[in-house]
Amino acid sequence: MDTQLEENKKTVIRFNKEVIEQGNLISFDELMDSGFINHSAPQGTDNSSQGMINTFNNILRPAMPDIKVAIHEQLAEGELVTTRKTISGTHTGIFFGISPTFKKITIEVIDIVRIKNGKYFEHWGINTLPAVLQSLK
């Protein structure tokens, strides 16, 4: 397989482990392009890299301090890496205004990331977060 495609997949794996799971801001800065755009950010919210790290470190991680990411599949073509993954953890903190339920949360995700020069440049994604939030109410 193309070495660049494998490197792009490794970049996405690193982001998921070091940034989402561990909240590592140094890794985040190393992996994000200054022109990053999150095309999946909710309308009216920050679609830059700062909006993305805010979601992970100020919403997800406080709600689920034991957060884990399991990558199930990855496909790479050109600059794009598509990843099917599960983000899970125990709901022990406030989560979008919902008090802790101490339930196990599992969010299914499919992401497409454009990697340029080894960094996240664009993101598109779909996930089951709305259904998960509804189940906690």
N, C-alpha and C positions, 0 to 999 in steps of 0.2 A: 504494500500500500504506500501511497505518497507520504513522504516524511512530513511535509507541511500539514497535511490533513491530520496526521497523528499528533503533531505538536498542537494544533488548534483544539483537538479533543482534550489533550492534557491540560490546556489552559482553562477549559470549562470545568474539568474535574477539580483543578486547583481552586478555582473560584468557589465552587460549591462546598468544598471541604474547609478551606481556610477562611473564606469570607462569610458564607451563610452559617456553617456549623460553628466556627470558632470566633467569628466577629473580628478577625484580624484586619485592622485598618491599614497596616503597612502593605499587606498583600493586596487589599482593595486598591490602594493608590498605585501599586505596581501594575495591576491588571486592567485599570480603566483608562480609556482614551479621554483626553480633555473634551473632545467633541461628542462624547457618548450620548445617544438618544434611546430612551426606553419607549418604544411605540405602544407598549401595553399599559403604560401608566394611566390610571383613571383620569378622565377628562377634568381639567382644572387643577391637577396636581403636578408637582415637579417631575418632569420626565428626564432630568439630567442624572448624572451619577450620584449626586447628593440626595436626590429623591429615592434612588434605589437603596443606598446605604441606610437612609432613614427608615425605610420599610424593614430592613433586616435587623438593625441594631436598636431601633426605638419602638418597634411594633412586634415583630415575630419573636426575637430573642427574649424580651422581657415577659412575653406571654408564655413562652415555652423554653425555659433555660436549658433543657436537655435536648434541644433541637438536633436532629440528625437528617442527613440527606442520603438517600439511596439512589444511585444511578442505575437504571435498568437497561437502557439502550442508548447508543449514540450513533448518529449518522453524520458524516462530513462530506461536503462537496464545495469546492472552491473556498470561499471565505466563511461559509456557513456551517455551523454545528447545531444539529437538532438533538435534543436530549429529552428522554422520557425519564422522569424521576419522581420520587416521593419525598416530601418534607414532612417529618413527623416529630412529635414531642408531646409532653404532658402539659395540659392547660392549667398552669399554676399562677398565672398573672393575668391582669386585665388584657383582654384581646378585643380590640375594636369596641370598647365599652362594655364587654361582657365579663362579668366577675368570674374568677376561677371556678371551674367545674371539676378539676382534677381528672378529667377524662383524657384519654389518649386521642390526640388529633393527628389525622393523616390527610395531607393535601397532595393530590395527584397533579403533576405539572408536566406540560410539554413546552419546552423553550426552543427558540431559534435564536442563536447569537451570531452576529457577524464579527469575526476576529480580523483586525488589521494590525499588522506589525506586532503580533502577540498580545494584543489588548482588546477588551470588549469595546466595540464601536457602535453596534446597534443590537437591540433586543426586541423580540416579539414573543408572546407567550399566552397560553391558556391554562387555567387551573380550576380546581374544584373548591376554592376558598369560599365562594358564596354559599354553597351547599353545606360546607363545614360550619360556617358561622350560624346558619339556620338551625343546624342540629344541636348547637350549644344553647340555644334560647329556650 
